Amino acid sequence: MNLPDFVQIEPVGQCNLACRMCPVTYRDAGGKPPAFMSFDAFCRVLGEFPAIKHLQLQGMGEPLLHPRFLDMVRHAAARGIAVTTNTNLTALSPRRAEELVASGLAKLHVSIDAADAAVYEYIRVGSRLSRVLRNLELVQEAKKRPARRGRRSSWSPSPCGAI
């Protein structure tokens, strides 16, 4: 049987925002456990697809919330898999921006629904456009620095918030 060379895995089933169009809410409220795929389960699932060439690490949740997200990226990239993700880019620090760029991530898509801050913040409840734009700058600055470790991601600006 021929297996697909593209696989999408959702490592996180929760989000830190409450976007108006999205059914996923942050599961920490109400005592529910975090909805994180274990790293071992991720490795097992990925191992079931020996011919995979492209991996999308994203679903309905926010992937950067996962404490081992970058380990997942590094693991897949080390196998020669092009890894992409989509994020609201709110859960980023300068250190994480550096690690993200050095992780081997092939492409990072950022969800920005409006250029006007008031409209964006109406849609992406819990986020601030200025913070997301600052985090984009952190990633761009990290890309300009020499690689410290791992495979360097090769990103270039493109429309619709993908970098």
N, C-alpha and C positions, 0 to 999 in steps of 0.2 A: 504494500500500500504506500502510495506517495503521500508524505506528510507536508503540510504547508511550510513555506519558508518565511512567512510572516505570522507572528503571534502577538496577541495583546494580552497582557496580564495586569490585573488590577491589584496592586500591592496594599492599597489602603481603601477601606470602605467607609470613610468618614471625611469630613471637611471642616475647616476652621471658619468658613463663611456660611451665610444663609442666603444664597443667591435666590432671587425671585423665581427663576425658571427651573431650579434644581430641586429634586426630591431628597437629596442627601443632606443631612444635618450633622452637626458635631455630636458624636455619640457619648462624649464624656459626661454630659448632663444626665441625670437620672440614674447614675451608678452603672450604666452599661459599660462593658469592657471595650477597650480600643479594638477596632476592626483592622488589625494589621496581619498580613500574611507572614508567617514565620520565614526566616531566611532558608531554613532547611526545606520547607515546602516549596519555596521558590526554586531552589536548586533542583529538587526532584522533578517539578513540572518542566523546567527548562531542559532537563536531561532527557525528557520524553520526545524532544524535537531535535534530532541530530542534524537536520539540514537547515535549521533556522538561520536566516540571514538578517532579518529585521525584527526587532522587538519594540513594541510600544508598551512602556510601563506607565499605564494610566487607565483609569476607567471613570467612575463617577466621583471617587474620592480625590483628595489632594495628596499626591505622591510625596511631596517634600515633608509631610508630617511623619512619614515612616522613619524610625530611628536607623534603619539599615538600608534605606533607599540607595545611598551611594555605594554600599557594598554590593547591592544587586546590579547596579550599573557596571561597576568594576568587574564583577564576575562574568557578566554577559560580554562585555567589551573584550575581556581577555580571551574569550572564545572566538573573537573576530566578528561578533554580532553588532550591527549598527543599532544602537539603542536611542530611542526618542521618548519624549514625555511631554505632557501638557500640564501646566501649572498656573495657579493664580498668583504665584511669586510673592506671597506675603510672608512665608516662613523662611526667610533668608537673612543671614548675617554676613559680614565681610568674609569671615573664615569659611562659611559654607559656600559662598560664591566661589572662592578659590578652589575648594574641594570639588565643587560641581564642574568647574571648567577642567580640572585635572582628572576627573573620573573616567573619561572616555566617552561621555555622552555625545552622541553624534548630532542631535538636534534638540533644541529646547523651544517649545511653543508656549507663549504666554497669553492667557486669556485677558484681553482688554476690550470691554464691550462698548466703550465710548471714549472720546477724546475730551469731553467736558467732565470735570470732576464731579459735579452734582449728579449728572446722569449716570456716570459710572458707579458712584457710591449708592445711588438709588437701586441699581441692578445688583451690585455685588455688596450686599449688606454685611457690614463688618470689616470692610476693606477701605483703604484710602488710596486714591489714584497716585498721590504724591509719593507714598511709600513704595508702591509697585514700580513707579518710574525710577525712584532712587535705587531700588533693588536691581532694575535693569542696568543702571549705571555701574553698580557693583560687579555685575557679570561682565560687562564690557571692559571695565578696568582690569579685572582678573585675566581676561583674554589677552590683554596687551603685555602682561608680564611673562617672562620666560617660564616654561613648564618646570615645575619642581619635582613632580613624580607622575608616574602613570602616563597613559596616552593622552595627548592634548586634543581637546575637542576642536573641530573646525566648523565654526559657525559663521554665517554672514547674515547681515540684516535682510529681512524680507518683509513683505506686507502682512497685515493682520496680526501683528504682535509676535510673529515667529522670529527668533533670532538664531 
